[in-house]
């Protein structure tokens, strides 16, 4: 069956294979570690009569019948409070800060950036080969104490001691995600590609590399940094003979592209995709009329999913400007103004995207959906998060391969590794980032399955490459164990039994009152 058009479909049937998947849809939400979102999964299973199985969540739930102690990080020595101390003091008098259930559905921002990620790795010796995972609170406290707002004004946060780094949500907060992960396939060994912030990780998501960059890039005029050469997975699809259909769906709410005609203009919409960091993205911006069917409004996703006209490769960019990406809050609101945004709002939004594929509806479906959506039979929807967001995870990032042999290019003089790029094992792109959540939603997805095969999410690229006959983009995606590789029983798909020909019933996401979203007192 050709995959060059926008209407390739297939019926899930006995004898299916990877070639039965004609639409790979992927969405990476923002800044949540595995433990902060799925750490209480085994507790959820116990409460809901779901059989327990191996799952490396938070130790206090592993297993629920005989749990270990909740993990702790050393906190800021109270003898050195803010103010006047700009730095959190970690010493023998530091009180332990244990993993805890968030009281609020909103939290202040944390930093997953290069420095903080390494301090989280080892609070006293960030470049040590020994990962103590004891610096999350320290990194978060220092970020809060030295925080500046969007105008560069000094704006310390409420949680000055960084306790929020140790918080988690559970199955009562994120009931839709917990049900989704317990129904389909997930993994407790799924990592972000690189131990730093959002932009490089999102560049890995579509290109398998950040070409040596560890920080935010600016390719808007005046150019501060040149665009990355790529190629990206979309460029490879475009240049394939015949071309493989692809789209990037962008929610323009809250952006300058929100109103017509900008809301369908690729030159405007591309600014809110990380494809814009690449030469291919700049080419699209400079010749938008050639890409009106590729860079599209999120409304088109619902249309395509409902009508069975999804492309072969579909990326959904997070609805960041609409407050639906689940990112912690960047800046505290003025007094009397409610904070944005609840994690439940983001989960509810994601549910509408998945429902469009499963049930063919743009809105709440019947439960279970009937009839089955036109796109369901031959699609996979991969939901993940771009990086850990500075939130605690008890599993150490793992060694991996450099994508291209390029060393970090944009470190600052005070950054770890700046003076000596060989000073520690995490000074290069040869370690993954921290773990992030994952759910693989498809009729072919194994039921209530947890993969323990180590992968980072450039494995999504490998899945696309394997399905559509594309070359590996870098050594990183080439090195991943395929998501469809079931040679050791750790692949995500069952192409023989097709567990979910009929989509399951899933609960609507709980939505608490606005009062459940607060920043002060810290959660």
C-alpha positions as CSV (number, residue, x, y, z in Angstrom):
1,X,0.0,0.0,0.0
2,X,1.3,3.4,-0.9
3,X,2.0,5.9,1.9
4,X,2.6,8.9,-0.3
5,X,-0.9,10.2,-0.1
6,X,-2.9,11.6,2.8
7,X,-5.5,8.9,2.8
8,X,-3.7,5.6,3.3
9,X,-5.8,3.3,5.5
10,X,-5.7,-0.3,6.6
11,X,-8.0,-2.6,8.5
12,X,-6.6,-4.2,11.6
13,X,-6.6,-7.9,10.8
14,X,-4.9,-11.2,11.7
15,X,-1.4,-11.4,10.3
16,X,-0.8,-7.7,10.8
17,X,2.8,-6.3,11.0
18,X,4.6,-3.0,11.3
19,X,3.4,-2.3,7.7
20,X,-0.1,-2.3,9.1
21,X,0.6,1.0,10.8
22,X,0.0,3.8,8.3
23,X,-0.1,6.8,10.6
24,X,2.5,7.5,13.3
25,X,1.2,10.4,15.5
26,X,3.4,11.8,18.2
27,X,3.0,14.5,20.9
28,X,5.5,15.5,23.6
29,X,4.0,17.5,26.4
30,X,6.2,19.6,28.6
31,X,8.5,19.1,31.6
32,X,7.4,16.2,33.7
33,X,9.6,13.4,35.1
34,X,8.5,9.8,35.1
35,X,8.2,9.7,38.9
36,X,6.4,13.0,39.2
37,X,3.6,11.6,36.9
38,X,3.6,7.8,36.9
39,X,5.5,7.1,40.1
40,X,2.3,6.1,42.0
41,X,1.2,3.7,39.3
42,X,1.4,0.5,41.4
43,X,-0.7,2.2,44.1
44,X,-3.3,3.0,41.4
45,X,-3.3,-0.6,40.3
46,X,-3.8,-1.9,43.8
47,X,-6.7,0.6,44.4
48,X,-8.4,-0.4,41.1
49,X,-8.1,-4.1,41.2
50,X,-5.4,-4.2,38.4
51,X,-2.9,-7.0,38.7
52,X,0.5,-5.9,40.0
53,X,3.6,-6.3,37.8
54,X,7.1,-5.1,37.7
55,X,7.1,-1.3,37.4
56,X,9.9,1.0,38.6
57,X,7.9,3.8,40.1
58,X,8.5,5.7,43.3
59,X,10.1,3.3,45.9
60,X,7.3,3.9,48.4
61,X,4.9,2.1,46.0
62,X,7.3,-0.7,44.9
63,X,5.4,-2.9,45.6
64,X,2.4,-1.5,47.5
65,X,2.3,-4.5,49.9
66,X,6.0,-4.1,51.0
67,X,7.1,-0.6,50.0
68,X,10.5,1.0,50.5
69,X,10.9,4.3,52.2
70,X,10.0,7.4,50.2
71,X,13.2,8.8,48.6
72,X,14.6,12.1,50.0
73,X,16.9,14.9,48.9
74,X,18.7,17.1,51.4
75,X,17.0,20.4,51.8
76,X,18.3,23.9,52.4
77,X,19.9,24.5,55.8
78,X,17.3,26.7,57.6
79,X,20.2,28.6,59.2
80,X,20.8,30.2,55.8
81,X,17.3,31.3,54.7
82,X,16.3,33.5,51.8
83,X,16.6,36.5,52.3
84,X,19.4,37.3,52.5
85,X,21.0,34.1,51.2
86,X,20.7,33.8,47.4
87,X,22.0,30.2,47.5
88,X,20.5,27.2,49.1
89,X,23.1,25.7,51.6
90,X,23.4,21.9,51.6
91,X,25.3,20.7,54.6
92,X,25.2,18.3,57.6
93,X,22.3,20.3,59.0
94,X,20.2,20.0,55.8
95,X,16.7,18.6,56.6
96,X,15.5,15.7,54.4
97,X,12.8,16.5,51.9
98,X,10.9,13.4,51.1
99,X,8.8,12.6,48.0
100,X,5.3,13.8,48.6
101,X,1.9,14.0,46.9
102,X,1.2,17.5,45.4
103,X,-1.6,19.4,47.1
104,X,-1.9,21.8,44.1
105,X,-2.6,21.0,40.5
106,X,-0.3,23.9,39.6
107,X,3.4,24.3,40.5
108,X,6.0,27.0,40.0
109,X,8.6,26.4,37.3
110,X,11.8,24.4,37.9
111,X,14.9,24.3,35.8
112,X,16.0,21.2,33.9
113,X,18.8,23.0,32.2
114,X,22.4,21.9,31.8
115,X,23.8,23.1,35.1
116,X,20.7,22.1,37.2
117,X,20.5,18.7,35.6
118,X,24.1,17.9,36.6
119,X,23.6,19.4,40.1
120,X,20.5,17.1,40.4
121,X,22.8,14.2,39.4
122,X,25.2,14.9,42.3
123,X,24.7,18.0,44.5
124,X,28.3,18.3,45.7
125,X,30.2,17.0,42.7
126,X,28.1,17.5,39.6
127,X,30.7,16.0,37.3
128,X,31.2,12.9,39.3
129,X,30.6,9.5,37.7
130,X,28.5,8.7,40.8
131,X,24.9,9.7,40.3
132,X,23.5,10.3,43.8
133,X,20.4,12.0,42.5
134,X,20.5,14.2,45.6
135,X,20.5,17.7,44.1
136,X,17.0,18.2,42.7
137,X,15.9,20.3,45.8
138,X,19.1,22.3,45.7
139,X,18.8,23.1,42.0
140,X,15.1,24.1,42.4
141,X,15.7,26.3,45.4
142,X,18.6,28.2,43.7
143,X,16.4,28.6,40.6
144,X,13.6,30.0,42.8
145,X,15.8,32.4,44.7
146,X,17.5,33.8,41.7
147,X,14.5,33.8,39.3
148,X,13.9,36.7,37.0
149,X,10.7,37.4,35.1
150,X,10.3,37.9,31.3
151,X,11.4,41.5,31.6
152,X,14.6,40.5,33.4
153,X,13.4,41.8,36.8
154,X,14.4,40.0,39.9
155,X,11.3,37.9,40.9
156,X,12.0,35.2,43.5
157,X,9.3,32.5,43.8
158,X,7.2,31.3,46.7
159,X,8.8,28.0,47.1
160,X,12.3,29.3,47.9
161,X,13.5,26.0,49.4
162,X,12.8,23.9,46.3
163,X,10.4,21.4,47.9
164,X,8.3,21.1,44.8
165,X,11.1,19.1,43.1
166,X,10.0,16.1,45.2
167,X,6.3,16.2,44.5
168,X,4.2,13.8,42.4
169,X,0.7,13.4,41.1
170,X,-1.3,10.2,41.4
171,X,-4.2,8.4,39.8
172,X,-6.8,10.6,41.5
173,X,-5.2,13.7,39.9
174,X,-4.3,12.3,36.5
175,X,-7.0,9.6,36.3
176,X,-7.1,9.7,32.5
177,X,-3.4,9.2,32.0
178,X,-3.2,6.5,34.6
179,X,-6.1,4.6,32.9
180,X,-4.5,5.2,29.5
181,X,-1.1,3.8,30.6
182,X,-2.8,0.9,32.4
183,X,-4.8,0.0,29.3
184,X,-2.2,0.3,26.6
185,X,1.6,0.1,26.7
186,X,4.0,2.2,28.7
187,X,7.7,1.9,29.8
188,X,9.6,2.5,33.0
189,X,12.9,2.8,31.0
190,X,12.0,5.6,28.6
191,X,14.3,8.6,28.7
192,X,14.6,12.0,27.3
193,X,17.5,12.1,24.8
194,X,19.7,14.7,26.5
195,X,20.3,16.0,30.1
196,X,19.2,19.6,29.6
197,X,16.2,21.8,28.8
198,X,13.4,21.7,26.2
199,X,14.9,23.0,23.0
200,X,17.7,20.5,22.5
201,X,15.4,17.7,23.5
202,X,12.8,18.7,21.0
203,X,15.5,19.0,18.3
204,X,16.4,15.4,19.1
205,X,12.7,14.5,18.8
206,X,12.6,15.4,15.1
207,X,16.3,15.2,14.0
208,X,18.1,12.9,16.5
209,X,20.5,15.6,17.5
210,X,20.8,19.2,18.6
211,X,24.1,19.5,16.6
212,X,26.0,20.4,19.8
213,X,23.7,22.9,21.4
214,X,22.5,22.6,25.0
215,X,20.5,25.8,25.3
216,X,17.8,27.9,23.6
217,X,18.5,28.9,20.1
218,X,17.2,32.0,18.4
219,X,16.9,31.8,14.6
220,X,14.6,34.9,14.4
221,X,16.0,38.1,12.9
222,X,18.5,39.3,13.9
223,X,20.1,35.9,13.8
224,X,21.9,35.0,17.0
225,X,22.6,31.4,16.0
226,X,22.5,29.8,12.5
227,X,19.7,27.3,11.9
228,X,20.7,23.6,12.4
229,X,21.5,21.8,9.2
230,X,19.4,18.8,10.0
231,X,18.1,16.8,8.3
232,X,14.8,16.3,10.2
233,X,12.4,13.4,9.8
234,X,10.1,15.7,7.8
235,X,12.8,16.7,5.3
236,X,13.6,13.0,4.8
237,X,9.9,12.3,4.2
238,X,9.6,15.2,1.8
239,X,12.6,14.0,-0.2
240,X,11.6,10.4,-0.4
241,X,10.5,9.0,-3.8
242,X,7.6,9.1,-3.7
243,X,7.2,11.7,-0.9
244,X,5.8,10.4,2.4
245,X,2.9,12.5,3.7
246,X,3.6,14.5,6.8
247,X,2.0,17.3,8.8
248,X,2.9,19.3,11.9
249,X,-0.2,20.4,13.8
250,X,0.0,23.7,15.8
251,X,-2.4,25.2,18.2
252,X,-2.2,29.0,17.6
253,X,-4.3,30.0,20.6
254,X,-2.5,32.8,22.5
255,X,-0.1,33.5,19.7
256,X,0.1,36.1,17.0
257,X,-1.2,33.4,14.6
258,X,-4.5,33.1,16.5
259,X,-6.8,35.0,14.1
260,X,-7.4,34.5,10.3
261,X,-5.6,34.6,8.0
262,X,-2.5,34.0,10.2
263,X,-4.1,30.9,11.8
264,X,-3.5,28.9,8.6
265,X,-0.4,30.6,7.4
266,X,2.6,28.3,7.5
267,X,5.0,31.3,7.7
268,X,3.3,32.3,11.0
269,X,2.6,28.8,12.4
270,X,6.1,27.5,11.8
271,X,7.4,29.9,14.4
272,X,5.7,27.7,17.1
273,X,7.3,24.5,15.9
274,X,10.9,23.4,16.7
275,X,11.2,22.6,13.0
276,X,11.9,26.4,12.8
277,X,15.3,25.7,14.4
278,X,16.4,23.9,11.2
279,X,17.3,25.0,7.7
280,X,14.3,23.1,6.5
281,X,12.1,25.2,8.8
282,X,13.5,28.4,7.5
283,X,12.9,27.2,3.9
284,X,9.3,26.7,4.8
285,X,9.0,30.1,6.4
286,X,10.5,31.7,3.2
287,X,8.2,29.7,0.9
288,X,5.0,29.1,2.9
289,X,2.7,28.5,-0.1
290,X,4.6,25.3,-0.9
291,X,3.8,23.9,2.6
292,X,0.1,24.8,3.2
293,X,-0.7,21.1,3.6
294,X,2.2,20.4,6.0
295,X,2.2,23.2,8.6
296,X,-1.4,23.4,9.7
297,X,-3.7,24.5,12.5
298,X,-4.6,22.0,15.2
299,X,-8.2,22.2,14.0
300,X,-7.1,20.3,10.9
301,X,-6.0,17.4,13.1
302,X,-9.5,16.8,14.3
303,X,-10.7,17.0,10.8
304,X,-8.1,14.6,9.5
305,X,-8.6,12.1,12.4
306,X,-12.4,12.2,12.1
307,X,-12.4,11.7,8.3
308,X,-9.5,9.2,8.1
309,X,-7.2,11.5,6.2
310,X,-4.2,11.7,8.6
311,X,-0.8,11.8,7.0
312,X,1.8,9.0,7.4
313,X,3.8,11.1,9.9
314,X,2.0,13.5,12.2
315,X,3.5,15.6,14.9
316,X,1.3,17.6,17.3
317,X,3.1,20.5,18.9
318,X,2.1,21.2,22.5
319,X,-0.5,23.9,23.0
320,X,1.9,26.0,25.1
321,X,0.5,29.4,24.5
322,X,-3.0,28.1,25.3
323,X,-1.8,26.8,28.7
324,X,-2.4,23.2,27.8
325,X,1.1,21.8,27.6
326,X,1.3,20.9,31.4
327,X,4.5,22.9,31.8
328,X,5.0,24.3,35.3
329,X,4.2,28.0,35.6
330,X,7.0,30.2,34.4
331,X,6.2,33.3,36.4
332,X,4.1,33.9,39.5
333,X,0.9,35.9,38.7
334,X,0.2,39.3,40.3
335,X,-1.6,39.3,43.6
336,X,-5.2,38.4,43.2
337,X,-4.7,36.7,39.9
338,X,-5.3,33.0,39.7
339,X,-2.3,31.0,38.4
340,X,-2.3,29.0,35.2
341,X,-2.4,26.2,34.4
342,X,-3.7,22.9,35.9
343,X,-2.2,19.7,34.8
344,X,-5.7,18.4,34.5
345,X,-6.5,20.9,31.8
346,X,-3.6,19.6,29.8
347,X,-4.6,16.0,30.2
348,X,-8.2,16.8,29.3
349,X,-6.9,18.4,26.1
350,X,-4.8,15.4,25.2
351,X,-7.8,13.2,25.7
352,X,-9.6,15.1,22.9
353,X,-6.7,14.4,20.5
354,X,-6.7,10.7,21.3
355,X,-10.5,10.5,21.2
356,X,-10.4,12.0,17.7
357,X,-8.3,9.1,16.6
358,X,-10.0,6.3,18.5
359,X,-13.6,7.4,18.2
360,X,-13.7,9.8,15.3
361,X,-15.1,12.6,17.3
362,X,-14.2,16.2,18.0
363,X,-15.6,16.2,21.6
364,X,-16.5,13.8,24.3
365,X,-17.0,10.3,22.9
366,X,-19.4,7.6,23.9
367,X,-17.6,5.2,26.3
368,X,-16.5,2.9,24.8
369,X,-16.7,4.7,21.5
370,X,-19.2,3.6,18.9
371,X,-18.7,3.5,16.0
372,X,-14.9,3.2,15.9
373,X,-13.1,6.1,14.4
374,X,-12.0,5.9,10.8
375,X,-8.3,6.5,11.7
376,X,-8.1,4.0,14.5
377,X,-7.4,0.7,12.6
378,X,-4.0,1.7,11.3
379,X,-2.7,4.4,13.6
380,X,-0.4,4.7,16.6
381,X,-0.5,7.7,18.9
382,X,2.7,8.1,20.9
383,X,2.3,10.4,24.0
384,X,5.4,11.4,25.9
385,X,7.0,14.4,27.6
386,X,10.0,16.3,26.4
387,X,12.2,16.3,29.5
388,X,11.9,15.9,33.3
389,X,11.4,19.6,34.0
390,X,13.7,19.6,37.1
391,X,11.3,17.2,38.9
392,X,12.7,14.3,40.9
393,X,13.3,10.9,39.4
394,X,15.0,8.1,41.2
395,X,16.5,6.4,38.2
396,X,19.8,7.4,36.8
397,X,20.2,8.6,33.2
398,X,22.0,6.0,31.2
399,X,25.0,5.9,28.8
400,X,24.2,6.2,25.2
401,X,25.9,7.1,21.9
402,X,26.8,10.5,20.7
403,X,24.5,11.3,17.7
404,X,27.2,12.9,15.6
405,X,30.4,13.3,17.6
406,X,29.8,17.0,18.1
407,X,30.7,18.2,21.6
408,X,28.7,21.0,23.4
409,X,29.1,24.3,21.6
410,X,27.3,26.9,23.7
411,X,28.3,26.3,27.3
412,X,28.9,29.4,29.4
413,X,32.1,30.0,31.4
414,X,30.4,29.1,34.7
415,X,28.8,25.9,33.4
416,X,30.0,22.5,34.5
417,X,32.3,21.0,31.8
418,X,33.2,24.4,30.2
419,X,36.8,24.4,31.3
420,X,37.3,20.7,30.7
421,X,34.8,18.9,28.3
422,X,36.3,15.6,29.5
423,X,35.8,16.3,33.2
424,X,32.9,14.0,33.7
425,X,30.8,11.4,32.0
426,X,27.9,13.7,31.5
427,X,29.9,16.5,29.8
428,X,29.0,15.3,26.4
429,X,26.0,13.9,24.5
430,X,26.8,10.4,25.6
431,X,24.2,10.2,28.4
432,X,20.4,10.3,28.1
433,X,18.3,12.8,30.1
434,X,16.1,11.6,33.0
435,X,13.1,9.4,32.5
436,X,9.9,10.8,31.2
437,X,6.4,9.2,30.9
438,X,5.2,7.4,27.8
439,X,1.9,5.8,26.6
440,X,1.7,4.0,23.2
441,X,-1.9,4.1,22.0
442,X,-2.9,1.9,19.1
443,X,-5.1,-1.1,18.2
444,X,-1.8,-3.0,18.1
445,X,-0.6,-1.8,21.5
446,X,-0.1,-4.6,24.0
447,X,-2.7,-4.5,26.8
448,X,-1.6,-3.3,30.2
449,X,2.1,-3.7,29.2
450,X,5.2,-2.2,30.7
451,X,8.4,-2.4,28.6
452,X,11.6,-2.6,30.5
453,X,13.9,-2.1,27.4
454,X,16.0,1.0,27.7
455,X,15.2,3.6,25.0
456,X,15.2,7.3,24.6
457,X,12.5,8.9,22.6
458,X,14.6,9.1,19.4
459,X,13.1,5.5,19.2
460,X,10.1,7.3,17.7
461,X,12.3,8.3,14.8
462,X,13.5,4.7,14.5
463,X,9.9,3.5,14.3
464,X,9.0,6.0,11.6
465,X,12.2,5.1,9.7
466,X,11.5,1.4,9.9
467,X,7.9,1.7,8.9
468,X,8.5,4.0,5.9
469,X,11.9,3.0,4.6
470,X,13.8,6.0,5.7
471,X,17.5,6.2,6.6
472,X,18.6,6.8,10.2
473,X,19.1,10.5,10.9
474,X,22.0,10.1,13.3
475,X,23.9,7.4,15.3
476,X,21.5,8.1,18.2
477,X,18.2,7.0,16.5
478,X,20.1,4.2,14.8
479,X,21.2,2.9,18.2
480,X,17.7,2.6,19.6
481,X,16.0,-0.7,20.1
482,X,13.0,-0.6,17.9
483,X,9.6,0.1,19.5
484,X,8.4,-2.8,17.4
485,X,11.3,-5.1,18.3
486,X,9.7,-7.9,20.3
487,X,12.7,-10.3,20.1
488,X,13.0,-10.2,23.9
489,X,9.3,-9.6,24.6
490,X,9.9,-5.8,25.2
491,X,8.3,-4.4,22.1
492,X,5.1,-2.3,22.4
493,X,3.0,-4.1,19.8
494,X,1.1,-7.3,19.4
495,X,0.5,-7.7,15.7
496,X,-0.8,-11.2,16.0
497,X,-3.7,-10.7,18.4
498,X,-4.4,-7.0,17.9
499,X,-5.6,-6.3,21.4
500,X,-7.6,-3.2,20.7
501,X,-9.4,-3.6,17.4
502,X,-12.3,-2.1,19.4
503,X,-11.1,0.8,21.4
504,X,-11.5,0.5,25.2
505,X,-13.6,2.7,27.4
506,X,-11.6,5.3,29.2
507,X,-12.7,7.7,31.9
508,X,-13.0,11.5,31.3
509,X,-10.2,13.4,32.9
510,X,-11.2,14.7,36.4
511,X,-11.2,18.5,36.5
512,X,-11.1,20.0,40.0
513,X,-12.2,23.5,40.9
514,X,-10.0,26.5,40.2
515,X,-9.1,26.6,43.9
516,X,-7.2,23.4,43.5
517,X,-4.6,25.3,41.5
518,X,-2.5,27.5,43.8
519,X,1.2,28.5,44.3
520,X,1.2,30.0,47.8
521,X,1.5,28.3,50.2
522,X,3.9,26.2,48.1
523,X,2.4,22.8,47.2
